[in-house]
Amino acid sequence: MPQYVIGTEPINAAPNNPNRFSISAQFVPSSIIAGNTGLVYGKWGSAPAAVITSNTWDFVLNAGATDGSNLFEAAGVNCRKEALWLVSDTAGQVVNIVERNVQEAAKAE
């Protein structure tokens, strides 16, 4: 599971992936990483702004929160395939990304 340090500049945490089956982003709780006290903003397809009043983000995580809690409903065909961008209002916030891909069937020769 890749772990990213999110700062005040947006990063592409998960590039476009047409084979993505499921994905989740978890903001590591502050009980595990004491410095995780800010907010992390996520957006599909383009970089969000780290401002709560902005309409440029798709979800906001606080320490311990996960986007992707509806994995069973969103997995497979309904899973987002675009790049996942993250940015924080506070430097040095740690986020885990869990991404699963469809295994392509072996092609008959």
Secondary structure, 3 states (H helix, E strand, C coil): CCEEEECCCCEEEECCCCCEEEEEEEECCCCCCCCCCCEEEEEECCCCCCCCCCCCCCEEEECCCEECCCHHHHCHHHCCCCCEEEEECCCCEEEEEEEEECCCCCCCC
